[in-house]
Amino acid sequence: MFLVPLHEIYADANRNNYAIGQFNVSNLEFVQAVLETAAEIKSPVIIAASKSAIEYAGVENLVTMVKTGANSISVPVALHLDHGPSLELVVKCVEAGFPSVMIDGSHHPLEENIRITREVTDYAHKHNVTVEAELGRLGGIEDDVNVDTKDAFLTDPDEAQRFVEESGCDALAIAVGTSHGAYTFKEKAKLDFKRIATIKKRLRIPLVLHGASGVPKELIDKLTRYGGKIADAKGVPDEAYRKAVQCGINKINIDTDLRLAFAASIRQVMIEKPEVFDPRKILAPAREAVREVVKQKMKVFGSSGKAEPVRPAEGVTYDKCY
């Protein structure tokens, strides 16, 4: 199936109360793992690239890899710019073939964020490209995103309503307690589910959960067992994913978990099989490790088997999710 605009994939998820996984990629093995898994379990999927991933792999290379892979499977695939910092990068991605972009003006005051996002939506909508924006500030570090905890704040429902009405964005990333990178939580995950539900009831558009990797203990243990070093890290547990989706989240971003699985697998091969120097024999198990993470997330998010639109749900409400 050809790449499709993200708003076409969102429509069913928003009607029927499930979430689609966004999986960040920067090389061939990640792209293959995500697309092969989506085809296997019949899930719509979002492949995303950040500014740094585009600089690493090249925008044309990424688009060609994703398009080629998407054309060989029969599930809906969207290619998405993650945390786009400027209209210039948005234009570059749209011209290269991205059907979806995110403009992140969340570090600006509300009025400036609205202005920047409006400028992007005016351009993108002329090309049938979906626009995600962000309101509120998530803490943490990941690629080009670096927000100190003291500068993080949750999304205000009143501001969210004004923001969407004036900016024209198609989906909104909201800050509800997560943070970017592996160190999402110091203690048990605490997401503001009531805030999600309140914003959803106000806006009725797809909502996005950033900073949402699970950082599962088994991946941390495997990484450290084979010589990796990572401080105590906690992420979003499966039950929190399910509750967030029940409250109105339609897109969940996963990056750190994929990196952990990939790195742990490579370390395992290099230590257990020091005689191996064929990169294919090193990277193939890592690709499989990423596949397992993607599959598990898709099942928890509720997108498994949803590649074909289902009958619209009747009377979806978000009152009992918190």
C-alpha positions as a LaTeX table, in Angstrom:
\begin{tabular}{lrrr}
\hline
Residue & $x$ (\AA) & $y$ (\AA) & $z$ (\AA) \\
\hline
Met1 & 0.00 & 0.00 & 0.00 \\
Phe2 & 1.25 & 3.49 & $-0.78$ \\
Leu3 & 2.02 & 5.94 & 2.01 \\
Val4 & $-1.19$ & 7.58 & 3.21 \\
Pro5 & $-1.89$ & 10.87 & 5.01 \\
Leu6 & $-2.02$ & 10.30 & 8.73 \\
His7 & $-5.48$ & 11.86 & 9.06 \\
Glu8 & $-6.85$ & 8.98 & 6.97 \\
Ile9 & $-5.42$ & 6.47 & 9.45 \\
Tyr10 & $-6.55$ & 8.54 & 12.44 \\
Ala11 & $-10.20$ & 8.57 & 11.38 \\
Asp12 & $-10.94$ & 4.98 & 12.41 \\
Ala13 & $-8.77$ & 5.12 & 15.53 \\
Asn14 & $-10.55$ & 8.27 & 16.72 \\
Arg15 & $-13.99$ & 6.78 & 16.06 \\
Asn16 & $-13.26$ & 3.44 & 17.65 \\
Asn17 & $-11.03$ & 4.38 & 20.56 \\
Tyr18 & $-7.67$ & 2.77 & 19.88 \\
Ala19 & $-4.16$ & 4.09 & 19.38 \\
Ile20 & $-1.67$ & 3.71 & 16.55 \\
Gly21 & 1.98 & 3.30 & 17.39 \\
Gln22 & 4.52 & 5.77 & 16.10 \\
Phe23 & 7.90 & 4.05 & 15.83 \\
Asn24 & 10.97 & 6.19 & 15.26 \\
Val25 & 13.54 & 4.93 & 12.77 \\
Ser26 & 16.93 & 5.95 & 11.42 \\
Asn27 & 18.16 & 2.93 & 9.47 \\
Leu28 & 17.06 & 0.04 & 7.25 \\
Glu29 & 16.71 & $-2.56$ & 10.01 \\
Phe30 & 14.30 & $-0.40$ & 12.01 \\
Val31 & 12.18 & 0.30 & 8.92 \\
Gln32 & 12.03 & $-3.38$ & 8.03 \\
Ala33 & 11.17 & $-4.41$ & 11.58 \\
Val34 & 8.28 & $-1.96$ & 11.88 \\
Leu35 & 6.75 & $-2.63$ & 8.45 \\
Glu36 & 7.10 & $-6.41$ & 8.62 \\
Thr37 & 5.42 & $-6.47$ & 12.03 \\
Ala38 & 2.58 & $-4.22$ & 10.92 \\
Ala39 & 1.92 & $-6.51$ & 7.96 \\
Glu40 & 2.08 & $-9.63$ & 10.15 \\
Ile41 & $-0.50$ & $-8.50$ & 12.69 \\
Lys42 & $-2.50$ & $-6.33$ & 10.29 \\
Ser43 & $-2.01$ & $-3.03$ & 12.08 \\
Pro44 & $-1.90$ & 0.50 & 10.66 \\
Val45 & 1.43 & 2.05 & 11.54 \\
Ile46 & 3.30 & 5.35 & 11.73 \\
Ile47 & 7.00 & 5.47 & 10.94 \\
Ala48 & 8.65 & 8.63 & 12.21 \\
Ala49 & 11.96 & 10.38 & 11.71 \\
Ser50 & 13.31 & 13.21 & 13.82 \\
Lys51 & 15.53 & 16.03 & 12.58 \\
Ser52 & 18.61 & 14.17 & 13.80 \\
Ala53 & 17.49 & 10.92 & 12.14 \\
Ile54 & 17.02 & 12.80 & 8.86 \\
Glu55 & 20.48 & 14.30 & 9.20 \\
Tyr56 & 21.92 & 10.84 & 9.91 \\
Ala57 & 20.21 & 8.83 & 7.18 \\
Gly58 & 19.27 & 11.49 & 4.62 \\
Val59 & 15.69 & 12.48 & 3.89 \\
Glu60 & 15.65 & 10.92 & 0.41 \\
Asn61 & 17.06 & 7.64 & 1.72 \\
Leu62 & 14.47 & 7.45 & 4.48 \\
Val63 & 11.58 & 8.21 & 2.17 \\
Thr64 & 12.78 & 5.67 & $-0.40$ \\
Met65 & 13.19 & 2.92 & 2.20 \\
Val66 & 9.78 & 3.53 & 3.76 \\
Lys67 & 7.97 & 3.90 & 0.43 \\
Thr68 & 9.55 & 0.73 & $-0.94$ \\
Gly69 & 8.62 & $-1.23$ & 2.16 \\
Ala70 & 5.11 & 0.22 & 2.34 \\
Asn71 & 4.44 & $-0.64$ & $-1.29$ \\
Ser72 & 5.12 & $-4.31$ & $-0.58$ \\
Ile73 & 2.54 & $-4.69$ & 2.21 \\
Ser74 & $-1.20$ & $-4.13$ & 2.42 \\
Val75 & $-1.61$ & $-2.14$ & 5.65 \\
Pro76 & $-1.85$ & 1.68 & 5.91 \\
Val77 & 1.53 & 3.33 & 6.53 \\
Ala78 & 2.21 & 6.98 & 7.31 \\
Leu79 & 5.66 & 8.58 & 7.32 \\
His80 & 5.84 & 11.34 & 9.89 \\
Leu81 & 8.28 & 14.12 & 10.79 \\
Asp82 & 8.75 & 14.00 & 14.57 \\
His83 & 9.34 & 17.25 & 16.48 \\
Gly84 & 9.87 & 19.40 & 13.42 \\
Pro85 & 11.57 & 22.60 & 14.62 \\
Ser86 & 10.79 & 24.86 & 11.66 \\
Leu87 & 8.69 & 25.48 & 8.58 \\
Glu88 & 11.86 & 25.00 & 6.51 \\
Leu89 & 12.26 & 21.38 & 7.62 \\
Val90 & 8.53 & 20.78 & 7.19 \\
Val91 & 8.75 & 21.98 & 3.57 \\
Lys92 & 11.80 & 19.80 & 2.96 \\
Cys93 & 9.98 & 16.72 & 4.27 \\
Val94 & 6.75 & 17.41 & 2.40 \\
Glu95 & 8.64 & 17.93 & $-0.85$ \\
Ala96 & 10.48 & 14.65 & $-0.23$ \\
Gly97 & 7.20 & 12.76 & 0.23 \\
Phe98 & 6.24 & 12.85 & 3.92 \\
Pro99 & 2.41 & 12.71 & 4.23 \\
Ser100 & 2.50 & 13.84 & 7.87 \\
Val101 & 4.53 & 16.34 & 9.89 \\
Met102 & 4.82 & 17.62 & 13.43 \\
Ile103 & 5.68 & 21.22 & 14.16 \\
Asp104 & 6.85 & 21.64 & 17.74 \\
Gly105 & 6.43 & 25.19 & 18.98 \\
Ser106 & 5.76 & 24.11 & 22.56 \\
His107 & 8.79 & 25.98 & 23.88 \\
His108 & 7.25 & 29.28 & 22.72 \\
Pro109 & 4.50 & 31.31 & 24.43 \\
Leu110 & 0.96 & 30.29 & 23.42 \\
Glu111 & 0.42 & 33.05 & 20.86 \\
Glu112 & 3.73 & 32.33 & 19.12 \\
Asn113 & 3.07 & 28.59 & 19.13 \\
Ile114 & $-0.30$ & 29.25 & 17.50 \\
Arg115 & 1.28 & 31.52 & 14.87 \\
Ile116 & 4.02 & 29.03 & 13.98 \\
Thr117 & 1.59 & 26.11 & 13.83 \\
Arg118 & $-0.90$ & 28.09 & 11.71 \\
Glu119 & 1.86 & 28.87 & 9.23 \\
Val120 & 2.66 & 25.17 & 8.93 \\
Thr121 & $-0.96$ & 24.03 & 8.62 \\
Asp122 & $-1.66$ & 26.63 & 5.93 \\
Tyr123 & 1.22 & 25.19 & 3.92 \\
Ala124 & 0.75 & 21.49 & 4.70 \\
His125 & $-2.99$ & 21.33 & 4.10 \\
Lys126 & $-2.47$ & 22.58 & 0.55 \\
His127 & $-0.54$ & 19.34 & 0.00 \\
Asn128 & $-3.00$ & 17.05 & 1.88 \\
Val129 & $-0.41$ & 16.62 & 4.64 \\
Thr130 & $-1.48$ & 15.99 & 8.24 \\
Val131 & $-0.18$ & 18.34 & 10.94 \\
Glu132 & 0.53 & 17.44 & 14.55 \\
Ala133 & 1.39 & 20.15 & 17.06 \\
Glu134 & 2.31 & 20.18 & 20.73 \\
Leu135 & 0.97 & 22.18 & 23.65 \\
Gly136 & 2.51 & 21.83 & 27.09 \\
Arg137 & 6.11 & 20.86 & 27.84 \\
Leu138 & 7.42 & 17.36 & 28.47 \\
Gly139 & 10.66 & 17.08 & 30.41 \\
Gly140 & 13.50 & 14.78 & 29.41 \\
Ile141 & 16.10 & 14.31 & 26.69 \\
Glu142 & 15.71 & 12.57 & 23.34 \\
Asp143 & 17.50 & 13.52 & 20.10 \\
Asp144 & 16.97 & 17.28 & 19.68 \\
Val145 & 14.48 & 17.52 & 22.56 \\
Asn146 & 16.03 & 18.63 & 25.86 \\
Val147 & 13.70 & 20.06 & 28.51 \\
Asp148 & 14.70 & 20.51 & 32.14 \\
Thr149 & 12.15 & 19.25 & 34.66 \\
Lys150 & 11.62 & 22.75 & 36.07 \\
Asp151 & 10.54 & 23.95 & 32.60 \\
Ala152 & 7.99 & 21.17 & 32.02 \\
Phe153 & 4.27 & 21.82 & 32.48 \\
Leu154 & 0.99 & 20.06 & 31.72 \\
Thr155 & $-1.43$ & 21.02 & 28.95 \\
Asp156 & $-4.27$ & 23.30 & 30.00 \\
Pro157 & $-7.65$ & 22.23 & 28.50 \\
Asp158 & $-8.80$ & 25.83 & 27.88 \\
Glu159 & $-5.57$ & 26.68 & 26.08 \\
Ala160 & $-5.79$ & 23.42 & 24.13 \\
Gln161 & $-9.22$ & 24.34 & 22.80 \\
Arg162 & $-8.10$ & 27.79 & 21.76 \\
Phe163 & $-4.89$ & 26.41 & 20.27 \\
Val164 & $-6.64$ & 23.89 & 18.02 \\
Glu165 & $-9.30$ & 26.34 & 16.90 \\
Glu166 & $-6.76$ & 29.02 & 15.95 \\
Ser167 & $-3.90$ & 26.87 & 14.66 \\
Gly168 & $-5.92$ & 24.43 & 12.56 \\
Cys169 & $-3.77$ & 21.44 & 13.54 \\
Asp170 & $-5.15$ & 17.94 & 12.92 \\
Ala171 & $-3.73$ & 16.23 & 16.03 \\
Leu172 & $-2.39$ & 17.50 & 19.33 \\
Ala173 & 0.43 & 16.16 & 21.48 \\
Ile174 & $-0.41$ & 16.90 & 25.10 \\
Ala175 & 1.72 & 16.93 & 28.25 \\
Val176 & 0.07 & 14.74 & 30.88 \\
Gly177 & 2.98 & 13.49 & 32.97 \\
Thr178 & 5.34 & 11.59 & 30.66 \\
Ser179 & 8.81 & 12.75 & 29.62 \\
His180 & 11.20 & 12.08 & 26.76 \\
Gly181 & 13.93 & 9.46 & 26.86 \\
Ala182 & 14.64 & 6.43 & 29.04 \\
Tyr183 & 14.25 & 8.24 & 32.36 \\
Thr184 & 10.53 & 8.90 & 32.06 \\
Phe185 & 9.71 & 8.31 & 35.73 \\
Lys186 & 11.70 & 8.07 & 38.95 \\
Glu187 & 8.91 & 6.16 & 40.68 \\
Lys188 & 5.64 & 4.57 & 39.54 \\
Ala189 & 4.16 & 6.12 & 36.39 \\
Lys190 & 1.73 & 8.93 & 37.11 \\
Leu191 & $-0.28$ & 10.09 & 34.11 \\
Asp192 & $-3.10$ & 12.60 & 34.42 \\
Phe193 & $-5.87$ & 10.50 & 32.86 \\
Lys194 & $-8.60$ & 12.96 & 33.84 \\
Arg195 & $-6.74$ & 15.69 & 31.94 \\
Ile196 & $-6.58$ & 13.46 & 28.84 \\
Ala197 & $-10.31$ & 12.77 & 29.01 \\
Thr198 & $-11.18$ & 16.44 & 29.59 \\
Ile199 & $-9.13$ & 17.59 & 26.61 \\
Lys200 & $-10.54$ & 14.80 & 24.44 \\
Lys201 & $-14.13$ & 15.72 & 25.24 \\
Arg202 & $-13.37$ & 19.35 & 24.39 \\
Leu203 & $-11.49$ & 18.77 & 21.14 \\
Arg204 & $-12.66$ & 15.42 & 19.72 \\
Ile205 & $-9.52$ & 15.24 & 17.59 \\
Pro206 & $-6.70$ & 12.67 & 17.76 \\
Leu207 & $-4.52$ & 13.15 & 20.84 \\
Val208 & $-0.88$ & 12.08 & 21.01 \\
Leu209 & 1.21 & 10.73 & 23.88 \\
His210 & 4.90 & 11.61 & 23.63 \\
Gly211 & 7.62 & 10.35 & 25.97 \\
Ala212 & 5.78 & 7.04 & 26.11 \\
Ser213 & 8.39 & 4.30 & 25.96 \\
Gly214 & 7.86 & 1.51 & 28.47 \\
Val215 & 11.56 & 0.97 & 29.28 \\
Pro216 & 10.80 & $-2.67$ & 30.23 \\
Lys217 & 12.97 & $-4.24$ & 32.90 \\
Glu218 & 13.88 & $-7.22$ & 30.73 \\
Leu219 & 15.49 & $-4.94$ & 28.16 \\
Ile220 & 17.41 & $-3.03$ & 30.83 \\
Asp221 & 18.57 & $-6.32$ & 32.36 \\
Lys222 & 19.69 & $-7.68$ & 28.99 \\
Leu223 & 21.55 & $-4.50$ & 28.11 \\
Thr224 & 23.43 & $-4.47$ & 31.41 \\
Arg225 & 24.08 & $-8.21$ & 31.29 \\
Tyr226 & 26.04 & $-7.74$ & 28.09 \\
Gly227 & 28.03 & $-4.75$ & 29.23 \\
Gly228 & 25.69 & $-1.83$ & 28.62 \\
Lys229 & 25.33 & 0.93 & 31.18 \\
Ile230 & 22.10 & 2.72 & 31.99 \\
Ala231 & 20.97 & 4.30 & 35.23 \\
Asp232 & 17.76 & 3.25 & 36.94 \\
Ala233 & 15.06 & 3.95 & 34.36 \\
Lys234 & 11.29 & 3.54 & 34.42 \\
Gly235 & 8.76 & 4.02 & 31.65 \\
Val236 & 5.05 & 3.72 & 30.94 \\
Pro237 & 3.55 & 0.34 & 31.99 \\
Asp238 & 1.05 & $-1.49$ & 29.81 \\
Glu239 & $-1.89$ & $-0.73$ & 32.09 \\
Ala240 & $-1.18$ & 3.01 & 31.76 \\
Tyr241 & $-1.12$ & 2.71 & 27.97 \\
Arg242 & $-4.51$ & 1.01 & 28.00 \\
Lys243 & $-6.00$ & 3.60 & 30.33 \\
Ala244 & $-4.61$ & 6.49 & 28.29 \\
Val245 & $-6.14$ & 5.00 & 25.13 \\
Gln246 & $-9.45$ & 4.53 & 26.92 \\
Cys247 & $-9.32$ & 8.22 & 27.84 \\
Gly248 & $-8.80$ & 9.36 & 24.25 \\
Ile249 & $-5.17$ & 8.93 & 23.16 \\
Asn250 & $-4.94$ & 7.86 & 19.48 \\
Lys251 & $-1.18$ & 7.91 & 18.84 \\
Ile252 & 1.62 & 6.73 & 21.11 \\
Asn253 & 5.27 & 7.46 & 20.32 \\
Ile254 & 7.88 & 4.76 & 20.87 \\
Asp255 & 11.60 & 5.33 & 20.38 \\
Thr256 & 13.69 & 4.45 & 23.43 \\
Asp257 & 12.36 & 0.87 & 23.70 \\
Leu258 & 13.42 & 0.17 & 20.12 \\
Arg259 & 16.91 & 1.50 & 20.77 \\
Leu260 & 17.27 & $-0.56$ & 23.93 \\
Ala261 & 16.20 & $-3.77$ & 22.17 \\
Phe262 & 18.50 & $-3.08$ & 19.22 \\
Ala263 & 21.55 & $-2.23$ & 21.34 \\
Ala264 & 21.07 & $-5.14$ & 23.76 \\
Ser265 & 20.82 & $-7.63$ & 20.89 \\
Ile266 & 23.97 & $-6.33$ & 19.19 \\
Arg267 & 25.88 & $-6.52$ & 22.48 \\
Gln268 & 24.71 & $-10.09$ & 22.99 \\
Val269 & 25.91 & $-11.23$ & 19.57 \\
Met270 & 29.24 & $-9.45$ & 19.87 \\
Ile271 & 29.96 & $-11.03$ & 23.27 \\
Glu272 & 28.57 & $-14.53$ & 22.70 \\
Lys273 & 29.91 & $-14.84$ & 19.14 \\
Pro274 & 33.17 & $-12.88$ & 18.96 \\
Glu275 & 34.09 & $-14.68$ & 15.75 \\
Val276 & 31.18 & $-13.01$ & 13.88 \\
Phe277 & 32.09 & $-10.00$ & 11.77 \\
Asp278 & 29.42 & $-10.25$ & 9.07 \\
Pro279 & 27.17 & $-7.21$ & 9.79 \\
Arg280 & 24.13 & $-9.12$ & 8.58 \\
Lys281 & 24.62 & $-11.73$ & 11.29 \\
Ile282 & 24.93 & $-8.96$ & 13.85 \\
Leu283 & 22.04 & $-6.80$ & 12.68 \\
Ala284 & 19.47 & $-9.50$ & 11.79 \\
Pro285 & 18.94 & $-10.55$ & 15.44 \\
Ala286 & 18.73 & $-6.88$ & 16.41 \\
Arg287 & 16.04 & $-6.35$ & 13.78 \\
Glu288 & 14.12 & $-9.30$ & 15.23 \\
Ala289 & 14.42 & $-7.82$ & 18.72 \\
Val290 & 12.90 & $-4.57$ & 17.47 \\
Arg291 & 10.09 & $-6.55$ & 15.82 \\
Glu292 & 9.16 & $-8.13$ & 19.14 \\
Val293 & 8.91 & $-4.73$ & 20.81 \\
Val294 & 6.78 & $-3.32$ & 17.98 \\
Lys295 & 4.43 & $-6.31$ & 18.04 \\
Gln296 & 3.89 & $-6.08$ & 21.78 \\
Lys297 & 3.14 & $-2.36$ & 21.61 \\
Met298 & 0.67 & $-2.72$ & 18.75 \\
Lys299 & $-1.29$ & $-5.34$ & 20.66 \\
Val300 & $-1.41$ & $-3.22$ & 23.83 \\
Phe301 & $-2.40$ & $-0.07$ & 21.92 \\
Gly302 & $-5.33$ & $-1.91$ & 20.32 \\
Ser303 & $-4.28$ & $-1.44$ & 16.68 \\
Ser304 & $-3.65$ & $-5.13$ & 15.94 \\
Gly305 & $-6.13$ & $-6.30$ & 13.29 \\
Lys306 & $-7.28$ & $-2.75$ & 12.57 \\
Ala307 & $-5.67$ & $-2.36$ & 9.14 \\
Glu308 & $-9.16$ & $-2.76$ & 7.70 \\
Pro309 & $-11.59$ & $-0.12$ & 9.04 \\
Val310 & $-14.17$ & $-1.52$ & 11.43 \\
Arg311 & $-17.75$ & $-0.41$ & 11.93 \\
Pro312 & $-17.99$ & 2.97 & 13.69 \\
Ala313 & $-18.50$ & 2.69 & 17.41 \\
Glu314 & $-21.59$ & 4.27 & 18.89 \\
Gly315 & $-21.52$ & 6.68 & 21.79 \\
Val316 & $-17.82$ & 6.56 & 22.70 \\
Thr317 & $-17.35$ & 8.45 & 25.97 \\
Tyr318 & $-14.33$ & 9.11 & 28.17 \\
Asp319 & $-16.01$ & 9.62 & 31.55 \\
Lys320 & $-15.05$ & 6.29 & 33.12 \\
Cys321 & $-11.37$ & 6.19 & 32.28 \\
Tyr322 & $-10.09$ & 7.84 & 35.46 \\
\hline
\end{tabular}
